[in-house]
Amino acid sequence: MTHAIPLLSSHGCAMPQIGFGTSQLGDCGDLVATALKAGYRHIDTAWKYGSEKGVGTGIRVSGVPRGEIFLVTKVSHEYLRADAFAKSVDESLSNLQVDYVDLLHVHWPSPEKVPLAETMTALARAKRDGLARHIGVANFNIALLEEAQHHCPEPLVTLQGEYHPYLDQRKVLDYCQRKGLIFTAYCPLARGRLFNDPVLNDIAKTRGKTVAQIVLRWLVQQGGIAPIPRSSNPARIAENLQVFDFELSAAEMQRIHALARPDGRIANPEGRAPAWD
Ligand SMILES: NC(=O)c1ccc[n+]([C@@H]2O[C@H](COP(=O)([O-])OP(=O)(O)OC[C@H]3O[C@@H](n4cnc5c(N)ncnc54)[C@H](OP(=O)(O)O)[C@@H]3O)[C@@H](O)[C@H]2O)c1
């Protein structure tokens, strides 16, 4: 039986708690249609991934009404000047063949090259022009997030950042919780690095679930976190959604928290990544 996907809310935004990630999936129309037919209602893409056209195709062939889908894209760090930003948003909408996205992100901060005030004004303008229903940022540290909120005339609803059992994100998560921001967890399966983990396999065996389901359950059970796993395999796409029919015990949650390690971060591009919290 498929359980309903809970919604997370922030400033009037209602985000389905699990999304389908599309980086590295390229021409992903069939996979996106598969995900939508399996029950996903939140699709994560970015101009940078080259998957926007595939996402648009997938939405159309799925037959799922546009209004039922929470569609997310991002403006890349090369396009943070006001003019370039607006052009990038237009290009994304054209790639996706839609009039608006539900959530628009700044993909990576670049405050040394473009003043944050300019970028955040451009982001808010996209919302005011009706091109994005909600706005957020990805890969910002707390200091940049504070500055971004200060400069942004519209509320930010989410911070998208890396999170999985090998990465301690307590500081950032506490901050988001205090400010009422949803935390969208990317690389929730650590890009496959955790599938041989003995603790995760032990819990999975006890529970009769897969390691992916244990990890995704651990993420959603913390509250306020929306993981966006990617898979190119239809069975795994469906499997990753089946995490709302069981609960981990406090001891199991704690065992998974204890797996965090100093070298756990995966997405850390030199020259682009901020000083992480
Ligand atoms: N904002 C940013 O800067 C940023 C950065 C990175 C990612 N993201 C977003 O977050 C999404 C997810 O992150 P990610 O794609 O880097 O990695 P991920 O979702 O952590 O891991 C994807 C990998 O896990 C495998 N996998 C998925 N489900 C599985 C299952 N049930 N059992 C076994 N293996 C499974 C996939 O292989 P198969 O395909 O073979 O199933 C793939 O190799 C991205 O697609 C993107 O939308 C955003």
PDBQT file of the ligand as one rigid body, heavy atoms in Angstrom, charges set to zero:
ROOT
HETATM    1  N1  LIG A 301      21.913  21.816  -4.511  1.00  0.00    +0.000 N 
HETATM    2  C1  LIG A 301      22.983  21.111  -4.807  1.00  0.00    +0.000 C 
HETATM    3  O1  LIG A 301      24.105  21.656  -4.897  1.00  0.00    +0.000 OA
HETATM    4  C2  LIG A 301      22.864  19.634  -4.994  1.00  0.00    +0.000 A 
HETATM    5  C3  LIG A 301      24.014  18.836  -4.962  1.00  0.00    +0.000 A 
HETATM    6  C4  LIG A 301      23.874  17.473  -5.141  1.00  0.00    +0.000 A 
HETATM    7  C5  LIG A 301      22.601  16.919  -5.350  1.00  0.00    +0.000 A 
HETATM    8  N2  LIG A 301      21.493  17.710  -5.406  1.00  0.00    +0.000 N 
HETATM    9  C6  LIG A 301      20.143  17.140  -5.653  1.00  0.00    +0.000 C 
HETATM   10  O2  LIG A 301      19.955  16.043  -4.769  1.00  0.00    +0.000 OA
HETATM   11  C7  LIG A 301      19.637  14.877  -5.526  1.00  0.00    +0.000 C 
HETATM   12  C8  LIG A 301      20.119  13.620  -4.808  1.00  0.00    +0.000 C 
HETATM   13  O3  LIG A 301      21.514  13.621  -4.609  1.00  0.00    +0.000 OA
HETATM   14  P1  LIG A 301      22.518  12.753  -5.519  1.00  0.00    +0.000 P 
HETATM   15  O4  LIG A 301      21.862  12.496  -6.823  1.00  0.00    +0.000 OA
HETATM   16  O5  LIG A 301      23.817  13.442  -5.542  1.00  0.00    +0.000 OA
HETATM   17  O6  LIG A 301      22.757  11.406  -4.715  1.00  0.00    +0.000 OA
HETATM   18  P2  LIG A 301      21.886  10.360  -3.839  1.00  0.00    +0.000 P 
HETATM   19  O7  LIG A 301      20.426  10.515  -4.090  1.00  0.00    +0.000 OA
HETATM   20  O8  LIG A 301      22.399  10.433  -2.442  1.00  0.00    +0.000 OA
HETATM   21  O9  LIG A 301      22.386   8.961  -4.413  1.00  0.00    +0.000 OA
HETATM   22  C9  LIG A 301      22.119   8.540  -5.706  1.00  0.00    +0.000 C 
HETATM   23  C10 LIG A 301      22.763   7.171  -5.869  1.00  0.00    +0.000 C 
HETATM   24  O10 LIG A 301      22.107   6.218  -5.005  1.00  0.00    +0.000 OA
HETATM   25  C11 LIG A 301      21.675   5.093  -5.765  1.00  0.00    +0.000 C 
HETATM   26  N3  LIG A 301      20.382   4.662  -5.222  1.00  0.00    +0.000 N 
HETATM   27  C12 LIG A 301      19.241   5.396  -5.158  1.00  0.00    +0.000 A 
HETATM   28  N4  LIG A 301      18.274   4.697  -4.547  1.00  0.00    +0.000 NA
HETATM   29  C13 LIG A 301      18.804   3.502  -4.219  1.00  0.00    +0.000 A 
HETATM   30  C14 LIG A 301      18.297   2.348  -3.564  1.00  0.00    +0.000 A 
HETATM   31  N5  LIG A 301      17.055   2.306  -3.104  1.00  0.00    +0.000 N 
HETATM   32  N6  LIG A 301      19.121   1.280  -3.412  1.00  0.00    +0.000 NA
HETATM   33  C15 LIG A 301      20.391   1.317  -3.877  1.00  0.00    +0.000 A 
HETATM   34  N7  LIG A 301      20.934   2.384  -4.492  1.00  0.00    +0.000 NA
HETATM   35  C16 LIG A 301      20.140   3.470  -4.662  1.00  0.00    +0.000 A 
HETATM   36  C17 LIG A 301      21.575   5.559  -7.178  1.00  0.00    +0.000 C 
HETATM   37  O11 LIG A 301      21.868   4.501  -8.050  1.00  0.00    +0.000 OA
HETATM   38  P3  LIG A 301      20.780   3.969  -9.141  1.00  0.00    +0.000 P 
HETATM   39  O12 LIG A 301      20.546   5.116 -10.067  1.00  0.00    +0.000 OA
HETATM   40  O13 LIG A 301      21.491   2.831  -9.787  1.00  0.00    +0.000 OA
HETATM   41  O14 LIG A 301      19.555   3.559  -8.369  1.00  0.00    +0.000 OA
HETATM   42  C18 LIG A 301      22.672   6.622  -7.273  1.00  0.00    +0.000 C 
HETATM   43  O15 LIG A 301      23.901   6.037  -7.574  1.00  0.00    +0.000 OA
HETATM   44  C19 LIG A 301      20.290  15.153  -6.878  1.00  0.00    +0.000 C 
HETATM   45  O16 LIG A 301      19.851  14.298  -7.896  1.00  0.00    +0.000 OA
HETATM   46  C20 LIG A 301      19.947  16.606  -7.071  1.00  0.00    +0.000 C 
HETATM   47  O17 LIG A 301      18.603  16.732  -7.503  1.00  0.00    +0.000 OA
HETATM   48  C21 LIG A 301      21.618  19.062  -5.194  1.00  0.00    +0.000 A 
ENDROOT
TORSDOF 0
